[in-house]
Amino acid sequence: MFSIPLLAQLSGNLHVALAALGAAIAVGLIGMKASEAVGRNPGASTQILVQSILAIAFAEAIVFYALFLVGS
């Protein structure tokens, strides 16, 4: 019916898609919460910006990990 390499490829594609979806949701939530935090405390906008950029970079790194692990 299905061959093993085809199932492996579909499984890998599913893992990458789920990682990308998770990262997109995480980036959206980080941006939402950073906007709320700046609205509550505008004086801390620089620190909030730095923390949110770091958090977004870590969330996006998950997708690259999934891509490299599936590709190898």
C-alpha positions in Angstrom: 0.0 0.0 0.0 2.4 2.7 1.2 6.1 2.4 1.1 8.2 3.1 4.1 10.2 6.0 2.5 6.9 7.7 1.5 5.6 7.5 5.1 8.9 8.8 6.5 8.8 11.8 4.2 5.2 12.6 5.1 6.1 12.2 8.8 9.0 14.6 8.4 6.9 17.1 6.5 4.3 17.0 9.3 7.0 17.6 11.9 8.3 20.7 10.1 4.7 22.0 9.5 3.9 21.6 13.2 7.1 23.3 14.2 6.4 26.2 11.9 2.8 26.5 13.2 4.0 26.5 16.8 6.6 29.1 16.0 4.1 31.4 14.3 1.7 31.1 17.2 4.6 31.8 19.6 5.7 34.9 17.7 2.2 36.2 17.7 1.7 35.7 21.4 5.1 37.3 22.1 4.2 40.4 20.1 0.7 40.6 21.7 2.1 40.4 25.2 5.0 42.9 24.4 2.5 45.4 23.1 0.4 45.0 26.3 3.5 45.4 28.4 4.6 48.6 26.6 1.0 49.9 26.9 1.1 49.4 30.7 4.7 50.7 31.2 6.0 52.9 28.3 9.2 53.7 30.2 10.3 50.0 30.0 9.8 49.8 26.2 13.5 49.3 25.5 13.9 46.4 27.9 10.6 44.9 26.6 11.8 45.2 23.0 15.1 43.4 23.8 13.4 40.6 25.6 10.8 40.1 23.0 13.4 40.0 20.2 15.3 37.4 22.1 12.1 35.3 22.7 11.1 35.6 19.0 14.6 34.4 17.9 14.4 31.4 20.2 10.9 30.6 18.9 12.0 30.8 15.3 15.1 28.6 16.1 12.7 25.7 16.7 11.7 25.7 13.0 15.4 25.6 11.9 16.0 22.7 14.3 13.1 20.8 12.8 14.3 21.5 9.3 17.8 20.4 9.9 16.8 17.3 11.8 14.4 16.2 9.1 16.8 17.0 6.3 19.6 14.9 7.8 
